[in-house]
Amino acid sequence: MLYDITLLTDSRYVAPVNAGWYELNILKEDQLITAALEKRGFQVTRINWDNADFDWKQTRAAVFRTTWDYFHRFAEFSAWLDRVSSETQFINPLSTIRWNMDKHYLGDLQSRNIRIPPTVFIKQDDNRTLSQIATVTSWNEFILKPAVSGAARHTYRFSRDEITEHEIIYRQLIAGEAMLLQEFQSRILTKGEVALMCFNGKYSHAVLKRAKAGDFRVQDDFGGSVHDYAPGEDEIRFAEEVVRVCQPTPVYARVDLIWDSADQLCVSELELIEPELWIRNFPPAAETFAEALAAVLIAPRP
């Protein structure tokens, strides 16, 4: 069968057995998107990205949705991107996916006058100790994370007095991958993190993510919670400006904003590959997303 759009997931979420709330959220989200696309006449399917039996030439476009295992299988995923990109259209496009896979994109955003948390980018196999790197900063609290990661993988928060306790794990990590050392922005504990969804560069909807008491990570994997949120005009303008400086303009984007130590908005993450979009919280957004996809595809397959 020929398809217009294939929604990409990972094998855990294709047909989960005894699905819990987490899997049910994923299924509902994709069902809403599928229904909105089918209403416009598109033939839609949903499959895990690493399905060896799927013929990618049989779909006009592949839309990244919940490929949430890619950062654990980076080399395999990267090779798959190279191979399949010649067989179908990726949405977002391959150049955007490649750029956004590595958190060095934050440095690119900063060079385009987008505010980010103070960050030191550390190359793989850097022979300095964590203490030596921290010495060049005036920060009191730190965040250490890999340049390629998701779901807060190997993300650590520590004070200057606790640096030596993290030297071993840092040395293990830097031997295999590039890392980021950032100043911890304490306002995330009181104000949370705002996620603003944009389609074709225009703001759609937002949620507020909060960490559970005693933690700093807002992801639900670590007990974080999600709340309805009406962003201010300044937040919307900021998010749309972040998306505007990306070339080409991404079809979909999630801009995660926090308030830094100067109480200024800054980008904590820009998600252009497989962001959770909370369409289930705002069902009309499925229509907006479908319109954005339709604008790229122009018309259904005859």
C-alpha positions as CSV (number, residue, x, y, z in Angstrom):
1,M,0.0,0.0,0.0
2,L,1.1,3.5,-0.7
3,Y,1.0,6.1,2.1
4,D,1.2,9.9,2.2
5,I,2.5,10.1,5.7
6,T,4.1,7.6,8.1
7,L,4.2,8.6,11.8
8,L,7.5,7.4,13.3
9,T,7.6,5.8,16.7
10,D,9.8,3.2,18.4
11,S,9.0,-0.5,18.8
12,R,7.8,-0.2,22.4
13,Y,4.9,2.0,21.3
14,V,3.6,0.4,18.1
15,A,1.2,-1.9,19.8
16,P,2.0,-1.9,23.6
17,V,0.6,-4.8,25.6
18,N,-1.0,-3.8,28.9
19,A,-0.5,-0.2,28.1
20,G,-0.2,2.2,31.0
21,W,-1.0,5.9,31.1
22,Y,2.4,6.7,29.4
23,E,1.7,4.5,26.4
24,L,-1.9,5.5,26.3
25,N,-0.9,9.2,26.0
26,I,1.3,8.4,23.1
27,L,-1.4,6.4,21.3
28,K,-4.0,9.1,21.9
29,E,-1.7,11.8,20.5
30,D,-1.0,9.9,17.4
31,Q,-4.7,9.0,16.9
32,L,-5.5,12.7,17.0
33,I,-2.9,13.6,14.4
34,T,-3.9,10.6,12.2
35,A,-7.6,11.6,12.3
36,A,-6.8,15.2,11.4
37,L,-4.6,14.1,8.4
38,E,-7.2,11.5,7.2
39,K,-9.9,14.1,7.3
40,R,-7.8,16.0,4.7
41,G,-7.6,12.9,2.5
42,F,-4.1,11.7,3.4
43,Q,-3.3,8.0,3.7
44,V,-1.5,7.6,7.1
45,T,0.3,4.7,8.8
46,R,2.3,4.5,12.0
47,I,5.5,2.4,12.4
48,N,8.7,2.0,14.4
49,W,11.6,3.7,12.7
50,D,13.8,0.6,12.8
51,N,11.3,-1.7,11.1
52,A,13.4,-3.7,8.7
53,D,10.4,-4.9,6.7
54,F,9.0,-1.5,5.8
55,D,9.6,-0.2,2.3
56,W,10.3,3.5,2.8
57,K,9.8,4.2,-0.9
58,Q,6.1,3.4,-0.3
59,T,5.5,6.6,1.8
60,R,5.8,10.2,0.6
61,A,6.9,11.5,4.0
62,A,8.0,10.2,7.4
63,V,7.1,12.4,10.4
64,F,9.2,12.0,13.5
65,R,6.9,11.6,16.6
66,T,8.0,9.3,19.4
67,T,11.3,7.9,18.3
68,W,12.4,8.1,21.9
69,D,15.0,5.4,21.8
70,Y,17.3,7.1,19.3
71,F,19.7,8.7,21.8
72,H,20.4,5.2,23.2
73,R,21.1,3.9,19.7
74,F,22.7,7.0,18.2
75,A,25.0,5.3,15.7
76,E,22.3,3.0,14.4
77,F,19.8,5.8,14.2
78,S,22.3,8.1,12.4
79,A,23.0,5.3,9.8
80,W,19.3,4.8,9.3
81,L,18.8,8.6,8.7
82,D,21.5,8.5,6.0
83,R,19.9,5.4,4.3
84,V,16.2,6.3,4.5
85,S,16.6,10.0,3.6
86,S,17.2,9.1,0.0
87,E,13.9,7.0,0.0
88,T,11.4,9.4,1.5
89,Q,10.9,12.9,2.7
90,F,11.7,13.5,6.4
91,I,9.6,16.0,8.4
92,N,11.3,17.8,9.9
93,P,14.0,17.7,7.2
94,L,17.2,15.8,7.6
95,S,19.4,18.9,7.9
96,T,17.2,20.1,10.8
97,I,17.2,16.6,12.5
98,R,21.0,16.4,12.2
99,W,21.5,19.9,13.7
100,N,19.1,19.4,16.5
101,M,20.5,16.0,17.6
102,D,23.5,17.6,19.2
103,K,23.1,20.2,21.9
104,H,25.8,22.3,20.3
105,Y,22.8,23.8,18.5
106,L,22.5,26.0,21.7
107,G,25.8,27.6,20.8
108,D,24.4,28.3,17.3
109,L,21.3,29.9,18.8
110,Q,23.4,32.0,21.0
111,S,25.4,33.2,18.0
112,R,22.1,34.3,16.5
113,N,21.3,36.5,19.5
114,I,19.1,33.9,21.3
115,R,19.6,33.8,25.1
116,I,20.7,30.5,26.5
117,P,22.0,29.5,30.0
118,P,25.7,30.1,30.5
119,T,27.3,27.0,28.9
120,V,30.7,25.4,28.5
121,F,30.9,23.0,25.6
122,I,33.3,20.2,26.3
123,K,34.7,18.0,23.5
124,Q,35.0,14.3,23.8
125,D,38.3,13.1,25.3
126,D,39.0,16.6,26.8
127,N,41.8,15.8,29.2
128,R,40.9,18.5,31.8
129,T,39.2,17.5,35.0
130,L,35.7,18.7,35.8
131,S,37.3,20.9,38.6
132,Q,39.6,22.5,36.1
133,I,36.7,23.3,33.7
134,A,34.6,24.7,36.6
135,T,37.4,26.9,37.8
136,V,37.0,29.3,34.8
137,T,33.4,30.0,35.8
138,S,32.0,31.9,38.7
139,W,29.0,29.6,39.1
140,N,27.9,28.1,42.4
141,E,25.7,25.4,41.0
142,F,26.1,23.3,37.9
143,I,24.3,21.0,35.4
144,L,26.3,18.4,33.6
145,K,24.7,16.6,30.6
146,P,25.7,14.9,27.4
147,A,25.6,16.8,24.1
148,V,23.4,14.0,22.7
149,S,20.7,12.9,25.1
150,G,17.1,13.0,26.0
151,A,14.8,12.3,29.0
152,A,17.5,13.8,31.3
153,R,19.9,10.9,30.5
154,H,23.1,11.4,32.6
155,T,22.0,14.8,33.7
156,Y,23.5,15.8,37.1
157,R,23.1,18.8,39.3
158,F,25.8,19.7,41.9
159,S,27.3,22.5,43.8
160,R,30.9,23.7,43.6
161,D,31.7,21.8,46.8
162,E,30.4,18.6,45.2
163,I,32.4,18.7,42.0
164,T,35.0,16.1,43.1
165,E,32.1,13.7,43.7
166,H,31.3,13.8,40.0
167,E,34.8,13.5,38.6
168,I,34.6,9.7,38.1
169,I,31.3,9.7,36.2
170,Y,32.4,12.8,34.2
171,R,35.6,11.0,33.2
172,Q,33.6,7.9,32.1
173,L,31.2,10.0,30.1
174,I,33.7,12.4,28.4
175,A,35.7,9.4,27.2
176,G,32.8,8.4,25.0
177,E,30.9,11.6,24.1
178,A,30.9,15.4,24.2
179,M,29.4,17.1,27.3
180,L,27.9,20.4,28.4
181,L,28.5,22.1,31.7
182,Q,25.9,24.7,32.5
183,E,25.1,27.1,35.3
184,F,22.1,25.8,37.1
185,Q,19.2,28.2,36.8
186,S,17.5,28.0,40.2
187,R,14.3,29.7,39.0
188,I,13.2,26.5,37.4
189,L,12.5,25.2,40.9
190,T,9.9,28.0,41.5
191,K,8.8,29.1,38.1
192,G,9.1,25.8,36.2
193,E,9.8,25.4,32.5
194,V,7.4,26.6,29.8
195,A,7.0,24.5,26.7
196,L,5.6,26.4,23.7
197,M,4.5,24.5,20.6
198,C,4.9,26.1,17.2
199,F,3.8,24.9,13.7
200,N,5.3,26.5,10.6
201,G,6.8,29.1,12.9
202,K,3.6,30.2,14.6
203,Y,2.7,29.7,18.2
204,S,0.0,27.1,18.9
205,H,-0.3,26.3,22.6
206,A,1.8,25.8,25.7
207,V,2.1,23.9,28.9
208,L,4.0,24.5,32.2
209,K,6.3,21.7,33.4
210,R,7.2,21.5,37.1
211,A,9.7,19.3,38.9
212,K,8.5,17.3,41.9
213,A,9.6,18.5,45.3
214,G,13.2,17.7,45.9
215,D,14.1,17.3,42.2
216,F,15.1,19.7,39.4
217,R,14.1,17.6,36.4
218,V,10.7,18.5,35.0
219,Q,10.3,15.3,32.9
220,D,7.5,12.9,33.9
221,D,10.1,10.1,34.0
222,F,11.3,11.7,37.3
223,G,7.9,12.7,38.7
224,G,7.5,16.0,37.0
225,S,4.0,17.4,36.3
226,V,2.4,19.2,33.4
227,H,-0.1,22.1,33.8
228,D,-2.2,24.2,31.5
229,Y,-0.5,27.5,30.8
230,A,-1.3,30.8,29.1
231,P,2.0,32.3,28.1
232,G,2.5,36.1,28.0
233,E,3.1,37.9,24.7
234,D,6.8,38.2,25.6
235,E,7.1,34.4,25.9
236,I,5.3,33.9,22.6
237,R,7.5,36.5,20.8
238,F,10.6,34.9,22.2
239,A,9.6,31.4,21.2
240,E,8.6,32.5,17.6
241,E,12.0,34.3,17.3
242,V,13.8,31.1,18.3
243,V,12.0,29.2,15.6
244,R,12.5,32.1,13.1
245,V,16.3,31.9,13.3
246,C,16.2,28.2,12.4
247,Q,16.7,27.5,8.7
248,P,14.7,26.1,7.1
249,T,11.7,26.9,9.2
250,P,10.7,23.7,11.0
251,V,7.2,22.3,10.4
252,Y,6.9,21.6,14.1
253,A,8.9,22.8,17.1
254,R,8.8,22.9,20.8
255,V,10.6,25.7,22.5
256,D,11.4,25.1,26.2
257,L,11.9,28.3,28.1
258,I,13.1,29.1,31.6
259,W,14.0,32.2,33.5
260,D,17.7,32.6,34.1
261,S,19.6,34.0,37.1
262,A,18.9,37.6,35.8
263,D,15.2,36.7,35.5
264,Q,15.4,36.8,31.7
265,L,13.8,34.3,29.4
266,C,16.3,31.9,27.8
267,V,16.1,28.6,25.9
268,S,16.7,25.5,27.9
269,E,15.9,23.2,24.9
270,L,14.7,23.4,21.4
271,E,13.0,20.2,20.3
272,L,12.8,19.7,16.5
273,I,13.1,15.9,16.2
274,E,10.6,14.0,18.4
275,P,9.1,16.5,20.9
276,E,6.2,15.7,23.0
277,L,3.6,18.2,21.8
278,W,0.7,17.7,24.3
279,I,-1.8,17.7,21.5
280,R,-4.0,15.5,23.7
281,N,-4.3,18.4,26.1
282,F,-5.2,20.7,23.2
283,P,-7.0,18.6,20.5
284,P,-7.5,21.5,18.1
285,A,-3.7,21.6,17.7
286,A,-4.0,18.4,15.8
287,E,-5.7,20.4,13.0
288,T,-3.0,23.0,13.1
289,F,-0.3,20.3,12.9
290,A,-2.1,18.6,10.0
291,E,-2.4,22.0,8.1
292,A,1.3,22.5,8.6
293,L,2.1,19.0,7.2
294,A,-0.4,19.5,4.4
295,A,1.4,22.8,3.4
296,V,4.6,20.8,3.0
297,L,3.0,17.9,1.1
298,I,0.7,20.2,-0.9
299,A,-1.8,17.5,-1.8
300,P,-2.7,13.9,-1.0
301,R,-1.4,11.1,-3.2
302,P,-3.9,10.6,-6.1
